[in-house]
Amino acid sequence: MPDKIYENRSAKFGIGEVVKHRIYPFRGVIFDVDPEFSNSDEWWESIPADVRPRKDQPFYHLFAENDETEYVAYVSEQNLLHDTSGEPMRHPQIAEIFEVAKDGRYQPYDNLKH
């Protein structure tokens, strides 16, 4: 899949893609992309300095889940990988924005596409 372009920055992942965290055991469906960090400084500073991501990269909003719960996550591109498990997602908010295509990908409903 070609890279998505956001304000002259190339995002590796796109809306509806299923990704997993590089370190922590969770995965999610991308529902929004920021071309660079766009959260609070307090949030960013709460990340331990030795693993704190750079701000000058795309950050992704995910409907995330792990073995125990579902939640919304905000993750830097450097910490994401494609999820190739093929396992369906169970996060309840996915159905508010996405439909599952015949090939198993998550696509925004037609009335939500830009």
N, C-alpha and C positions, 0 to 999 in steps of 0.2 A: 504494500500500500504506500503511495507517495506521502511524503511529509506534508503536514498542514502548515500554512504560513499564517502567522499572527504578528502584525506590526513589524515586519522585517525579521522576525525570529522564526525559525523553523521548529515546529513542535513534532516530536517523534511519534506521538500517539494522538488519536482523534476521538471525537465524541462517539460514544457507543462501544468503544473498544474495551475488552476485558484485560486487565493488567494485574500484576501481583507485585508486592513490595519485595525489594531486593534483599532485605534483612529480616523484616518482621513477617510473621505468618498470617498475612491477610491478602485479599484480592478485592477487586472492585470494578465497576463499570464507570467510565469517565462520563460526566455530565456537563462539565465546563472546563475551560482552559484559560489560565492567565498567562500572557506572554512572559511575565516575570513575576517575582514575588509580590503579592498584593494582600497580605494579611497584616496583623498588628505586630509591632516590634516586640511586644510582650510575648506573643506566641513564638516568634522566631528565637528570642533570647531564652525561652524555656527549654529549647533543644540543647543538649550538652554540646559544648564548643567543639569537641573532637569529632562529632558526627553531624554538626550543623551544616546544612546545604548552602551553596551559593545562592544569592538572591537573583542573579542575572541569568536565569534559565526559566523555561516554562514550569508552571506549577499546575497541578490537576486536582479538580474536585471529583471525588469518587463516592459512589454509593458502595461502601465497603462492607466486608463481612469477614469474620474469622469463624473458628469452630463454635464459638459461644454466642456471638451477638452480631447485630448489624448496626452500622453507624455511617456518618459522613466523614470522610477524611480529606485532608489537603496535603498533597505529596509532591515533592520536587521530582523533576524528570530523572535526575541522576539515581533516584531510588526506585524506579519502576522498571519492570520487565514485562514483555508480552506473556499473558497467561495462555498456555497451550493445552490445558487440561481438558477443555471441551465440556467441563462440568457446568450445568446451569447455575445461575445466580439466584439467591433466594431473597435478597433485600426487597422489602415491601414497596419502597419508593420507585423502584425501577419501572414498575407498571404504570406509574403516573406520567412518565416521559417517553418510554421506549416500548416498542413492540419487538417481538422476536421474529426475525426474517427466516425464510425457509432454510438458509444456510447456517442458522444458529446465531448470527450476529445480532446485536442490539441496534435498532434503528429508531431515531426520533419519530414520533407520530407526524404525519404530513402537516398537520396544522401547527406544529412547533418548529418546523424547519425554517431557517432564515432564507 
